């Protein structure tokens, strides 16, 4: 006698959201929540990170930062976040000189905040020269030891080298 069992079908790759009463709901498909081309752009950005992004990624990938799990270049709505800790709803952005006084960054941060994410921003120069301080700041945010006033903006004004490049219209450290 042979006994055969059949596996239940795999769950769909999209999530089913039920109403509070548990009746019905809507289906949110990933391709409908992320604009066309965002996944492709994110993949391209993963292949060609800036030096600062790569050095930070080496430090935080594979749960190296006290067991917190990060993903990089993650599409969220119409934006692509540099690093995301989904469990703690924290986004870490590494900015080059093109972000100096960027109104678009403020709109982006407001949208991310309204969708439940806290945003930490660092300049490329901070990551390159003060990586330990950057990691300590990220860890403090993850462990709720960072005051809310420290979120959203780089820890200090644009570093001198990047300030000069920004004024000249250059790309700074970004490649």
C-alpha positions, 0 to 999 in steps of 0.5 A, a space after each residue: 500500500 502506498 500513501 500519497 499526500 498532496 501539498 496544499 497550493 502555495 499562497 499567492 505572492 500578494 497579500 489579502 487584507 480583510 476588513 476588521 469584521 473578517 469579511 471580504 477584503 481587497 487584494 493588493 498586488 505588488 505590481 499595483 502598489 509599486 510604479 512600473 519601472 521602480 523595481 528595475 531602477 532599484 535593481 540597477 541602484 543595487 548593482 551600482 551603489 555609491 562608495 558610502 552606500 556600499 560601506 554602510 551596507 557591509 556593516 548592516 547586512 545579514 543582521 550584523 547590527 545587533 540582529 536587525 535585518 535591513 534590505 537595500 534599495 527598496 521600492 516604497 510607493 514611488 520612492 526607492 529607500 536606500 536601506 530599510 529595516 521593515 520590522 522597526 519601520 526605519 529608513 536610512 538614507 545616504 545622501 550626496 551633495 545633490 540633496 543639499 536643501 532639496 525640497 523633493 527630499 522633504 516631500 519624500 520624507 513626509 510621504 514616508 512618515 505618513 506611511 509609518 516610516 521614520 527616516 534617518 539621513 546621513 551625508 556620504 561624507 559622514 558614512 565615509 569618515 565617521 562610520 562608527 558614529 553613523 552605526 551608533 546613531 542607527 542603532 540608537 534609533 532602532 532601540 528607541 534611544 534617539 530623540 525624534 528631533 534627530 530624525 529626517 535631517 543629516 546630523 550636521 550641515 553639508 560637509 565642506 568638500 560636498 558643500 563646494 561641489 554642490 555650489 559648483 553644481 557637481 555630483 559630490 561623492 555620488 557616482 
